[in-house]
Amino acid sequence: MAGHSKWKQIKHYKAATDAKRGAHFTKLIREITMAAKLGGGDPNGNPRLRTAIETAKAASMPKENIERAVKKGTGELEGVDYTEITYEGYGPGGVAILIFSLTDNPNRTVAEVRHKLSRAGGNLGAANSVAWMFERKGQLYMDASKYSEDAALEAALEAGAEDFKADGEQFEVTTDPADMHAVKAALESKGFDVAEAEIASVPKNLVKVEGKTAESLVRLLEELEDLDDVQKVAANCDVEMEAAQ
């Protein structure tokens, strides 16, 4: 049925039917490798690597694949040298978009991103043109059908969360990025299953888009995320369309 949805929710529904497991694993491996390269191979002392490994495990990635990706990042095994680049731009309806990439060929990646944006009626912006519209937060998600909202809210606040809300079929817990793992551990110690945890760029405000504009925007965001070099996409949109629910 039709209704409002943020990009995070749209991705949630899309992931339920998305069979591109191999491509997903490739992106997870790149993130593990980059995290190990930047912060070392010990997840206990490298929060980004810890998050990447937990995400990979949740996606049922084999242990040996994870270990190999870590070793490529630390230099124990030979691997591709990736560069981390964030692109900024606008899509249909004036929606601000952040595009996070890990690439071994920045010229190729920027050309692909620019092509996708321009074809959808958007454009690539300069550095810091839209980044100020987002803030980095830890975000945890729990299946809302498993727990009462009051119990989940109380547990999240006691664990040190900044915010809590029921968002469709899931509870969304927001934390300071540095507190995310501690909040996750506290929730799990109380018997709550955290389905997903990530450090995300959360929009400070949402732009409402509807109808054909919403359809064009969602198609663009999906196409951007499907690019091999793109790890994730953030957008400050509140869309209303049939496919969102």
N, C-alpha and C positions, 0 to 999 in steps of 0.2 A: 504494500500500500504506500501511497505517497506520503512524504513527510520531510522534516528537516533533518539534516545530518552533516556532521563535520567530516573532513577528509579522513580522519582517523577511523571513524565508523564505516565509511565507504570501503576503506581498505580491509577492515575486519570482515565485512560481508564478502568481498572479492576473494580474500584468502581462503575462505571456506570452500571455494570451487576452483581455486587456481592450482592447476596440476604441474606448474613449471618448477618442479622440485629441484632439478639440476641447476637451473639458473639461480634459484634461491640459495642453494648450497655454495655456489661460486661467490655470491655476494657476502655470505657469512664468512667464508674462508678469507676473503680479502680483508674484511674487518678484523678478524683475529690476527692476521699477519701484520696489518698496520698497527694495531694496538700493541702487539709484542715488540714491534720495531721501535715505537715511540716510548714505551714505558717498561720494557723488559718482559721476560717470560713467566714471571711469578704472578698469578692472578690475585694472590692475597695482598700484594703490594701494588697492583695495577688495576684500579677499578674498571677502566675501560675494557681491559682484557677479560676481567671477570664477567662483565656484562655480556661480552661477545660470546664467551664460552657457554654461559648459561643459556643464551638465546639459541646457540647451535645445538646444545643438548636437548632443548625443548622441541627443536625441529627434527630430532632423532638422527642427528649427524653422528656417524661412527667415531668412536674415540680416537682411532688412529688418524683420521682426517684432521681432527682438532689438533692433535699433537704435532702432526706434520706442518700444519699452518703456523703454529707457534714457533717451531724450529726455523721455518723460513723467515719469520719476522726477526728472530734473534740472530740470524746469520749462520745457524748450525747446518742448515740445508740451503742449497742454492734456490733462489726464487726470483720472481719478477719484482722490479723496483717500482712501487706505486707512489703516486703523488696525490695528496689530499687537497681537493679544490672544491670550494663552495661557490655556486653560481646563483645570481639573484635576478629576478625578473618579474614580469607581470603577465597574467593570463587573461582569458575572457572575463568580462565583468569588473576589470580592474583589480583582480585578486592578486595579492603579493605571494610570490613563490620562492622558496629556498630549495636549491637542488644540491645535494651533497654527493660528491663523487670520489672514487678512488680509481685513478687511471694511470696507465703506462704511456699514454699518448694524449696530452692535454689538447693539442691542436684538433685531433679527431673528436674528442669529447665536446669541446666548446662548439664545434661545427654542428654536431648532432643535436645538442641542446638548443642552439640558436634556431636550427631548422624546425624543430618541434614547436617551439614557442611562436615563431613567425607564421607558420602554417595555421596555427590556431588563432591568429589575430593578436598574439601577445608580443612581447619583446624582451630581450636580454638587457638587464640594467647594469649600472656600474657598481663597484664594491660599495657596500653600506647603503645602497639605495632602498632596500627593504629589510635588511637584517635587524634594524632598530625596532621593527614591528613585532619581533619575536623575543622570547626569553627562554633560556635553557632551564629545564626542569626535569626532575626524575618523575616518571609516570609508571604506575603499577596498575594492572587490570585484573579483576576477579570476576568470575561468572556470577552474575546477579541472581541466578536461579538457585544457587547453592546455599546462600546465606541471607539472613534478614538484613535489611538496610540499617536498622538501628545498631545491630551487633557489629556489622562491618564498620560503620562510622565510628563507633566507640573504640574499637580496636585500632583503627587507623590513626585516630587522634592521639590515643595513648602511646602509639608507636613513634609519634613525632611527625606525622604528616602535616603538610601545610593546608591541604584542601581535600575534600572528598565529595564526590557526587555520583548519583545514579545516572548512567549515560546509556540509554537503550537497554541492551541485554547484559551490560557489564557495569561494575563499579569501577570508577576511575579515581585513583589515589595520587595526589600530586605532592612531591617532596622537593626540598633543596637537592640539587644534584649530588652533593657530598653525602647526603643522608639516605640516599635511595636504598643501598644495600642493607643498612641497619634497619630501616623501616620494613623492608621485605623480610628480613630474618625475624623481626619481632612479630609480624603478621603470621608467618609460617609456624612460629613457636606456639601461637594461639590456635592453630588448627586451620588457618585460612590458606587455601591454595592460590598462589599468585600465578595466573596464567601467562602473563607477559610483563616484563620490566624493561624499561629503556630510558636513556637520557635523550630527551626530545626538545626540539625548538617549538615552543608553544606560542601561538599567536596571542597578542595582548587584546586584540579586538577582532571580530569576525565581520566579513563582508557578505551580505546576503545575495545569492544569485538564484535564479529560477529558470524554468522552461528550457528553451534551446541553448541559452547561455550556460546553464548548469550542465547540460549534456556535453557541450563542447569542452567545458572546463574539466569535468571528470575524465573524459576521453584523453585530454592532454596530460593530466596528472598520471593516468595509468600508462600512457605511452612513455612519459619521462622515466617512470620507475622501471619500465621494461628495458630501458637502455642498459647494456652490459656494464657500463662504467658508473652508473648511478646507483648509489647505495640506498638513499631514501629521499623523500620529498616532503616538504612542509608547506602548507598553504593556509591563509587566513580566511577560509571560506565557510559559509553556512549555506548549504545547497538544499533546494527543494525540487525533487524529481522522483519519478516513479521507481527508478532503479536503485535509489538510495536505501530503500527499506525492503 
